[in-house]
Amino acid sequence: MITSRIPNFRGHRALVLHPTDPNREILVAQLARLGIESEVMWPIPDIMPGNVDVIFFDADRRATSETVEVWAFEARPLIAITGTEAPGRLEAMLAMNPSAMLNKPLRREGIFKALVFAYHSHKSRRKMEERVTFQQEQIKARALVIKAIYIVMRRFRIDDDEAYAAIRSASMSANLVIEAFAFSLMSDPDHYMKAVEQGVVRNRAKNRKTAV
């Protein structure tokens, strides 16, 4: 069973994008009890403040979606504060990819829980995005290797196994992983094809010795 450690928020900084009202007062006061320093802004600034760990935003205000939507992909959790069930506003809020939500009117109870869920959700999302990016890069790298094999096959009139072995031998001689060597070969074939040719010669000589 996988367990997640409850974070300690003391020393963190929150950006609160919310007009002055009792909801904002309750939020800022509770964040202070949790050891979180709040930076309150309204209207929304054009430039994102630095050194912010989490963002709370009033999702009921139309002006919010015009700016916060740009910040939705920043490396920090977003917590939406909403009191409406209007489909249009909920759709706009979801488009911002919030990590958690707080219902109006705000109460002290629930703010800590929203923070825990927001940090956990955001961390999980980031890990998933990193895995997807890694897998996409692997697919691109494999496609490059396949293209390189095809070019070597045509150049030296050899089969795919021999072409792969030659590229692998050349990449080892160049102290590169095969995907990096394939990229170099595609970028500068005149230069790196010489190393592949040497790989073909080495492998053929090795095979002849094995046959004997």
Buried (B, 14 or more C-beta within 10 A) or exposed (E): EEEEEEEEBEEBBBBBBBEEEEBBEBBBEBBEEBEBBBBBEBEBEEEBEEEBBBBBBBBBBEEBBEBBEEBBEEEBBBBBBBBEEEEEBBEBBEEBBBBBBBEBEBEEEEBBEBBBBBBBBBBEEEEEEEEEEEEEEEEEBEEBBEBBBEBBBEBBEBEEEBBBBBBBBBBEBBEBEBBBBBBBBBEEBEEBBEBBBBBBEBBBEEEEEEEE
